[in-house]
């Protein structure tokens, strides 16, 4: 049986303005610039600050409208059937928490970077393909092969499968042998080795089309074709015995192979341009102190269009207004409030980012002063308690943002890590352990590299408690191979 019940409860909900602020907070410098450009297109009230002009803060915008309220107070009221008080749509409200002014130095040069037009790998290959003397059906096959390359430049699909699809759906007439010949021609295009089906084929193609010493090229090709498995596992003693080579000759052959490009497609794709890192913060040491700068010099500065602002403040004093004007000013008022909140959110975002970066600098001062070995264990909660903010806010800020300092460029997440106990009772960051592992491996004998057990033993002798499996985990995260694969002749 249905029944009606009343229940009293409290729910916490974010306002649209808070949601907008949280979204802006998690954007890095590049995506924020794109977001500002989008907002400039959507909101006619907003405009980009031109050189020599000072942007208005939210307080200044409110003050300009409020000042107009004190003018013409004795204006005669004219009764009208369609009288409308525009003040109903112009109610002022306080923006608590957004009262700090932020304006850029007018003398700073406004930089508006334009992404360079860059030819993609596919376009580069298709242009070369068009210059080959191929039949129309084989040209279509070549285009299909190029369209199926992965990010490394490899053809992972079965060539016969690609050919069968074209024969079935496009009714083309070519043999599998002809398809193989087309693939071989594509593999000799620039970059050489492109469209290979595996690493062995990629290296062999590059050797066959190289200008290296003929003798060593011949030996390298023989090694890759006959002893690739031993080569990949670095079993150099077996290779030297089977090929009847001296240690010096084998070393020259290995050096030649290592000059080849295992991923001919990497670095040639246009998408790699988008992966470049633009730091959000710049930390410089001036005298004995570090100075933090938010890297927003190239970011567009936005303000409210003064013409619209004057229009709103002027019509706010009107006592008589038509329905059409009512709709127009209602629209403008909505856009004005949206613009005001957007400017306030950008200002607060800037203040929040700088506050968190200052707290990180204070906690990790020794890192910025002396290097990675002095990185301290730190978690989000440590910073949240320091600056009285929520952990989720810290997480949004550090994710995907980078800082450039005398120690290089690091993602903010780099500074947060768990710790390992030492004999002295203190804790050291796992980043410190990783740096120590890199040091130990870089100093090992390449003929007899250290095992994970030996590395763990060395670190434990230094007073840091670490297990072999932890060493293995850190080594893998550093993309360092096992001892057997680090062996060199």
C-alpha positions as CSV (number, residue, x, y, z in Angstrom):
1,X,0.0,0.0,0.0
2,X,1.3,3.4,-1.0
3,X,2.0,6.0,1.7
4,X,3.3,9.5,1.9
5,X,6.2,10.3,4.3
6,X,8.0,13.5,5.1
7,X,11.7,13.5,5.8
8,X,14.0,16.4,6.7
9,X,17.5,16.2,5.4
10,X,20.4,18.4,4.5
11,X,22.3,18.1,1.2
12,X,25.4,19.9,0.1
13,X,25.4,21.0,-3.5
14,X,27.9,23.0,-5.5
15,X,26.7,26.2,-7.2
16,X,27.3,26.6,-10.9
17,X,30.0,29.1,-10.1
18,X,31.8,26.7,-7.8
19,X,31.6,24.0,-10.4
20,X,33.1,26.4,-13.0
21,X,35.9,27.3,-10.5
22,X,36.7,23.6,-9.9
23,X,36.9,22.9,-13.6
24,X,39.2,25.9,-14.3
25,X,41.3,24.8,-11.3
26,X,42.3,21.5,-12.9
27,X,43.2,23.0,-16.3
28,X,46.9,23.5,-17.1
29,X,48.3,26.6,-18.8
30,X,47.6,25.5,-22.4
31,X,44.1,24.2,-21.9
32,X,43.2,27.3,-19.8
33,X,44.2,29.5,-22.8
34,X,41.9,27.4,-25.0
35,X,39.1,27.7,-22.4
36,X,39.5,31.5,-22.3
37,X,39.4,31.8,-26.1
38,X,36.1,29.7,-26.1
39,X,34.6,32.0,-23.4
40,X,35.5,35.1,-25.4
41,X,33.6,33.7,-28.4
42,X,30.5,32.7,-26.4
43,X,30.2,35.8,-24.2
44,X,29.9,39.2,-25.9
45,X,30.4,41.0,-22.6
46,X,34.0,39.7,-22.3
47,X,36.9,41.1,-24.3
48,X,40.6,40.6,-24.4
49,X,42.7,43.2,-22.7
50,X,44.6,45.2,-25.3
51,X,48.1,46.3,-24.8
52,X,48.3,49.4,-22.5
53,X,44.9,48.8,-21.1
54,X,44.3,47.7,-17.5
55,X,41.8,44.9,-16.9
56,X,39.0,45.5,-14.4
57,X,38.7,43.4,-11.3
58,X,35.3,42.2,-10.1
59,X,35.3,44.9,-7.4
60,X,36.0,47.6,-9.9
61,X,33.2,46.4,-12.2
62,X,30.7,46.5,-9.2
63,X,31.9,49.9,-8.2
64,X,31.3,51.4,-11.7
65,X,27.7,50.2,-11.8
66,X,27.1,51.2,-8.2
67,X,28.4,54.7,-8.9
68,X,25.8,55.2,-11.5
69,X,23.1,54.5,-8.9
70,X,23.9,57.9,-7.2
71,X,23.3,59.9,-10.4
72,X,20.1,61.4,-11.6
73,X,18.2,60.3,-8.4
74,X,15.7,63.2,-8.9
75,X,14.7,62.1,-12.4
76,X,10.9,62.4,-12.9
77,X,9.0,59.2,-12.8
78,X,6.7,58.8,-15.8
79,X,3.8,56.4,-15.3
80,X,3.3,53.8,-18.0
81,X,1.3,50.7,-18.6
82,X,4.4,48.8,-19.6
83,X,6.7,50.5,-17.0
84,X,9.5,48.2,-16.0
85,X,12.2,48.6,-13.4
86,X,15.5,47.3,-14.9
87,X,16.8,47.1,-11.3
88,X,14.9,43.8,-11.0
89,X,17.6,42.4,-13.3
90,X,20.5,44.4,-12.0
91,X,20.5,43.4,-8.3
92,X,24.0,43.6,-6.9
93,X,25.5,40.8,-5.0
94,X,28.7,40.2,-3.0
95,X,31.3,37.8,-4.4
96,X,32.8,36.6,-1.1
97,X,36.2,35.2,-1.5
98,X,36.9,37.0,-4.8
99,X,37.9,40.5,-3.5
100,X,41.7,40.5,-4.3
101,X,42.6,42.4,-7.3
102,X,44.8,40.9,-10.0
103,X,46.2,42.9,-12.9
104,X,49.1,42.1,-15.2
105,X,51.9,44.5,-15.7
106,X,50.9,46.6,-18.7
107,X,54.5,46.9,-19.9
108,X,54.8,43.1,-20.3
109,X,54.8,41.9,-23.8
110,X,51.6,40.0,-24.8
111,X,52.6,36.8,-26.4
112,X,50.1,34.9,-28.5
113,X,51.8,31.7,-29.7
114,X,50.6,30.2,-32.9
115,X,51.0,26.4,-33.3
116,X,53.2,25.8,-36.4
117,X,51.7,23.9,-39.3
118,X,53.3,20.6,-39.4
119,X,53.1,17.8,-42.0
120,X,51.9,14.5,-40.4
121,X,53.7,11.2,-41.0
122,X,50.8,9.9,-43.1
123,X,50.9,13.0,-45.3
124,X,54.7,12.7,-45.7
125,X,54.4,9.1,-46.7
126,X,51.4,9.6,-49.1
127,X,53.3,12.3,-50.9
128,X,56.2,10.0,-51.5
129,X,53.9,7.1,-52.4
130,X,52.3,9.3,-55.1
131,X,55.7,9.6,-56.8
132,X,56.1,5.8,-57.2
133,X,55.1,4.3,-60.5
134,X,52.2,2.1,-59.3
135,X,49.0,1.0,-60.8
136,X,45.8,2.5,-59.4
137,X,44.8,-0.6,-57.5
138,X,48.3,-0.9,-56.0
139,X,48.2,2.8,-55.1
140,X,45.0,2.2,-53.2
141,X,46.7,-0.7,-51.4
142,X,49.7,1.5,-50.5
143,X,47.3,4.2,-49.0
144,X,45.6,1.5,-47.0
145,X,48.9,0.2,-45.6
146,X,49.9,3.7,-44.6
147,X,46.5,4.3,-43.0
148,X,47.0,1.2,-40.8
149,X,50.4,2.2,-39.2
150,X,50.6,2.5,-35.5
151,X,52.3,5.3,-33.5
152,X,55.7,3.6,-33.8
153,X,55.3,3.3,-37.6
154,X,54.7,-0.5,-37.6
155,X,52.1,-2.4,-39.7
156,X,50.4,-4.5,-37.0
157,X,47.6,-5.8,-39.3
158,X,48.2,-8.9,-41.5
159,X,49.1,-7.7,-45.0
160,X,47.1,-10.5,-46.7
161,X,44.1,-9.5,-44.6
162,X,44.4,-5.9,-45.8
163,X,44.7,-7.2,-49.4
164,X,41.7,-9.5,-49.0
165,X,39.5,-6.7,-47.8
166,X,40.4,-4.5,-50.7
167,X,39.8,-7.3,-53.2
168,X,36.4,-8.1,-51.6
169,X,35.0,-4.6,-51.0
170,X,36.8,-2.5,-53.7
171,X,36.9,-5.3,-56.3
172,X,40.6,-4.8,-56.9
173,X,42.7,-7.3,-58.8
174,X,46.2,-7.8,-57.4
175,X,48.1,-10.8,-56.0
176,X,49.6,-11.3,-52.6
177,X,53.0,-11.2,-54.2
178,X,52.3,-7.8,-55.6
179,X,51.0,-6.6,-52.2
180,X,54.3,-7.8,-50.7
181,X,56.2,-5.8,-53.3
182,X,54.2,-2.6,-52.5
183,X,55.0,-3.1,-48.8
184,X,58.7,-3.4,-49.6
185,X,58.7,-0.2,-51.5
186,X,56.9,1.7,-48.7
187,X,59.5,0.4,-46.3
188,X,62.3,2.2,-48.2
189,X,60.5,5.5,-48.1
190,X,61.5,8.2,-45.6
191,X,61.8,7.3,-42.7
192,X,63.4,4.0,-43.8
193,X,62.0,0.9,-42.0
194,X,58.5,2.4,-41.8
195,X,55.6,-0.1,-42.2
196,X,57.7,-3.0,-40.9
197,X,55.8,-5.8,-39.3
198,X,58.2,-6.4,-36.4
199,X,61.5,-5.1,-35.0
200,X,63.7,-7.6,-36.8
201,X,62.3,-6.6,-40.2
202,X,62.6,-2.9,-39.3
203,X,66.3,-3.2,-38.5
204,X,67.1,-5.4,-41.5
205,X,65.4,-3.0,-43.9
206,X,67.5,-0.1,-42.4
207,X,70.7,-2.1,-42.7
208,X,70.0,-3.0,-46.3
209,X,69.3,0.6,-47.2
210,X,72.1,2.2,-45.2
211,X,75.5,3.7,-46.2
212,X,77.5,2.0,-43.5
213,X,80.7,0.1,-44.1
214,X,79.8,-2.8,-46.4
215,X,81.7,-5.4,-44.3
216,X,80.0,-4.5,-41.0
217,X,76.7,-4.0,-42.7
218,X,76.9,-7.6,-44.1
219,X,77.8,-8.9,-40.6
220,X,75.0,-6.9,-39.0
221,X,72.4,-8.2,-41.5
222,X,73.6,-11.8,-40.9
223,X,73.3,-11.4,-37.2
224,X,69.8,-9.9,-37.3
225,X,68.5,-12.6,-39.7
226,X,70.1,-15.6,-38.1
227,X,70.7,-14.7,-34.5
228,X,68.0,-12.1,-33.6
229,X,66.7,-14.1,-30.6
230,X,70.2,-14.3,-29.1
231,X,70.8,-10.6,-29.9
232,X,67.5,-9.5,-28.2
233,X,68.5,-11.5,-25.1
234,X,72.1,-10.1,-25.2
235,X,73.7,-13.5,-25.4
236,X,76.8,-12.0,-27.1
237,X,79.1,-15.0,-26.2
238,X,76.9,-17.3,-28.2
239,X,76.7,-15.0,-31.2
240,X,80.5,-14.5,-31.2
241,X,81.1,-18.2,-31.1
242,X,78.6,-19.0,-33.9
243,X,79.7,-16.2,-36.2
244,X,83.4,-16.8,-35.4
245,X,84.0,-13.1,-34.7
246,X,86.6,-11.4,-32.4
247,X,85.2,-9.4,-29.5
248,X,86.3,-6.2,-31.1
249,X,84.5,-7.0,-34.4
250,X,81.3,-8.0,-32.6
251,X,81.4,-4.8,-30.6
252,X,81.6,-2.8,-33.9
253,X,78.7,-4.7,-35.4
254,X,76.6,-4.2,-32.2
255,X,77.4,-0.5,-32.2
256,X,76.3,-0.2,-35.8
257,X,72.9,-1.9,-35.0
258,X,72.4,0.4,-32.1
259,X,72.6,3.4,-34.4
260,X,69.4,2.2,-36.2
261,X,65.9,3.6,-35.3
262,X,63.7,0.9,-33.7
263,X,60.6,3.1,-34.0
264,X,60.7,5.0,-37.3
265,X,57.3,6.5,-36.8
266,X,58.0,8.0,-33.4
267,X,58.7,11.7,-33.4
268,X,57.3,12.1,-36.9
269,X,53.6,12.2,-36.0
270,X,51.9,15.6,-35.6
271,X,50.4,14.5,-32.3
272,X,53.9,14.6,-30.7
273,X,53.8,18.4,-31.1
274,X,50.9,18.5,-28.7
275,X,52.8,16.4,-26.1
276,X,55.4,19.1,-25.4
277,X,55.4,20.3,-21.8
278,X,54.7,23.9,-21.0
279,X,55.4,24.5,-17.3
280,X,52.7,26.2,-15.3
281,X,55.1,27.5,-12.7
282,X,58.7,28.9,-13.0
283,X,60.9,28.8,-9.9
284,X,64.1,30.8,-10.0
285,X,66.7,31.4,-7.3
286,X,67.4,35.0,-6.6
287,X,70.2,35.6,-4.1
288,X,69.3,33.1,-1.3
289,X,65.6,32.9,-2.0
290,X,63.4,31.1,-4.5
291,X,60.9,33.2,-6.5
292,X,57.7,31.5,-7.8
293,X,56.1,32.9,-11.0
294,X,52.9,31.6,-12.5
295,X,53.7,31.0,-16.2
296,X,50.7,33.0,-17.6
297,X,52.6,35.6,-19.5
298,X,51.3,34.3,-22.8
299,X,47.8,33.8,-21.5
300,X,45.0,36.1,-22.7
301,X,43.8,38.6,-20.1
302,X,40.0,39.2,-20.1
303,X,37.8,42.0,-18.8
304,X,34.3,43.3,-19.3
305,X,33.6,45.4,-22.4
306,X,33.3,49.0,-21.2
307,X,30.7,49.9,-23.8
308,X,28.3,47.2,-22.5
309,X,29.2,48.2,-18.9
310,X,28.1,51.8,-19.6
311,X,25.0,50.6,-21.4
312,X,24.0,48.5,-18.4
313,X,24.7,51.2,-15.8
314,X,22.9,53.9,-17.9
315,X,19.7,51.8,-18.5
316,X,19.7,50.8,-14.8
317,X,18.6,54.4,-14.1
318,X,15.7,54.3,-16.5
319,X,12.2,54.4,-15.1
320,X,10.5,53.5,-18.4
321,X,11.5,50.7,-20.7
322,X,9.8,48.7,-23.4
323,X,9.3,44.9,-23.4
324,X,11.9,44.5,-26.1
325,X,14.5,46.4,-24.2
326,X,13.5,44.4,-21.1
327,X,14.5,41.2,-22.9
328,X,17.7,42.7,-24.3
329,X,18.9,43.9,-20.9
330,X,17.9,40.7,-19.3
331,X,20.2,38.9,-21.7
332,X,23.0,41.3,-21.2
333,X,22.7,41.1,-17.4
334,X,22.9,37.3,-17.6
335,X,26.0,37.5,-19.8
336,X,27.5,40.2,-17.5
337,X,27.1,38.0,-14.4
338,X,28.6,35.1,-16.3
339,X,31.6,37.2,-17.3
340,X,32.0,38.5,-13.8
341,X,32.1,35.0,-12.4
342,X,34.5,33.8,-15.0
343,X,37.0,36.6,-14.3
344,X,36.6,36.0,-10.5
345,X,37.2,32.2,-11.0
346,X,40.4,32.9,-13.0
347,X,41.6,35.3,-10.3
348,X,40.9,32.8,-7.5
349,X,42.5,30.0,-9.6
350,X,45.7,32.0,-9.8
351,X,45.7,32.6,-6.1
352,X,45.1,29.0,-5.2
353,X,47.8,27.7,-7.6
354,X,50.4,30.1,-6.1
355,X,49.4,29.2,-2.5
356,X,49.8,25.4,-3.2
357,X,53.1,25.9,-5.1
358,X,54.5,28.0,-2.2
359,X,53.5,25.3,0.3
360,X,55.2,22.6,-1.9
361,X,58.3,24.8,-2.1
362,X,58.5,25.2,1.7
363,X,58.1,21.5,2.3
364,X,60.6,20.5,-0.4
365,X,63.0,23.4,-0.1
366,X,66.0,21.1,0.1
367,X,65.0,19.4,-3.2
368,X,65.0,22.7,-5.1
369,X,68.3,23.7,-3.4
370,X,70.3,20.5,-3.4
371,X,68.7,18.0,-5.8
372,X,66.4,14.9,-6.1
373,X,68.2,13.0,-3.3
374,X,66.8,15.4,-0.8
375,X,63.2,14.9,-1.7
376,X,61.1,14.3,1.4
377,X,58.1,12.0,1.8
378,X,54.9,14.0,1.4
379,X,51.2,13.3,0.8
380,X,48.3,15.5,-0.3
381,X,47.1,15.7,3.2
382,X,50.3,17.5,4.4
383,X,49.7,20.4,1.9
384,X,45.9,20.4,2.6
385,X,46.5,20.9,6.3
386,X,49.2,23.5,5.7
387,X,47.0,25.8,3.6
388,X,43.6,24.8,5.1
389,X,42.2,23.4,1.8
390,X,40.4,20.2,0.9
391,X,42.5,17.3,-0.4
392,X,40.4,17.1,-3.6
393,X,41.5,20.7,-4.4
394,X,45.2,19.8,-4.0
395,X,44.6,16.8,-6.2
396,X,43.0,18.9,-9.0
397,X,45.9,21.4,-8.9
398,X,48.8,19.0,-9.0
399,X,47.4,16.7,-11.7
400,X,48.8,17.5,-15.1
401,X,50.7,20.7,-14.0
402,X,54.4,21.2,-14.2
403,X,57.0,23.3,-12.6
404,X,60.3,24.5,-14.1
405,X,63.1,25.0,-11.6
406,X,66.9,24.7,-11.4
407,X,66.3,21.0,-10.9
408,X,64.6,20.6,-14.3
409,X,60.9,20.2,-15.2
410,X,58.8,18.0,-12.9
411,X,55.1,17.3,-12.7
412,X,53.7,18.5,-9.3
413,X,52.7,14.9,-8.5
414,X,56.4,14.1,-8.5
415,X,56.8,15.9,-5.1
416,X,54.3,13.6,-3.5
417,X,55.5,10.1,-2.4
418,X,55.5,7.6,0.4
419,X,58.5,7.1,2.6
420,X,60.8,4.2,3.6
421,X,62.2,3.7,7.1
422,X,65.9,4.1,7.9
423,X,68.0,2.9,10.8
424,X,68.0,6.4,12.3
425,X,64.2,6.2,12.6
426,X,63.6,8.8,9.8
427,X,61.9,8.3,6.5
428,X,63.3,8.8,3.0
429,X,61.2,9.3,-0.1
430,X,60.8,6.5,-2.5
431,X,62.0,9.0,-5.2
432,X,65.3,9.2,-3.3
433,X,65.5,5.4,-3.4
434,X,64.9,5.4,-7.2
435,X,67.6,8.0,-7.7
436,X,70.0,5.8,-5.6
437,X,69.1,2.8,-7.7
438,X,69.9,4.7,-10.9
439,X,73.2,5.8,-9.4
440,X,74.1,2.2,-8.5
441,X,73.2,0.9,-11.9
442,X,75.1,3.7,-13.7
443,X,78.2,2.8,-11.7
444,X,78.1,-1.0,-12.2
445,X,80.3,-3.0,-14.5
446,X,78.5,-3.5,-17.8
447,X,80.1,-6.9,-18.1
448,X,78.8,-8.0,-14.7
449,X,75.7,-5.9,-13.9
450,X,74.2,-6.0,-10.4
451,X,71.2,-8.2,-9.8
452,X,68.2,-6.9,-7.8
453,X,69.3,-8.8,-4.8
454,X,72.8,-7.1,-4.9
455,X,71.2,-3.6,-5.3
456,X,68.9,-4.3,-2.3
457,X,71.9,-5.5,-0.3
458,X,73.9,-2.2,-1.1
459,X,70.9,0.0,-0.1
460,X,70.3,-1.9,3.1
461,X,74.0,-1.5,4.0
462,X,73.3,2.3,3.7
463,X,70.7,2.0,6.5
464,X,67.6,2.0,4.3
465,X,65.3,-1.0,4.7
466,X,64.2,-2.3,1.3
467,X,63.3,-5.7,-0.1
468,X,64.4,-7.2,-3.4
469,X,60.9,-7.1,-4.8
470,X,60.7,-3.4,-4.0
471,X,64.0,-2.8,-5.9
472,X,62.5,-4.7,-8.9
473,X,59.4,-2.6,-8.8
474,X,61.3,0.7,-8.7
475,X,63.7,-0.5,-11.4
476,X,60.8,-1.4,-13.7
477,X,59.1,2.0,-13.0
478,X,62.4,3.6,-14.1
479,X,62.2,1.5,-17.3
480,X,65.6,-0.1,-16.5
481,X,65.9,-3.7,-17.8
482,X,67.0,-6.7,-15.7
483,X,70.7,-7.4,-15.2
484,X,70.9,-9.9,-18.1
485,X,69.7,-7.3,-20.6
486,X,72.0,-4.6,-19.2
487,X,75.1,-6.7,-20.0
488,X,77.4,-5.3,-22.7
489,X,80.5,-6.7,-24.3
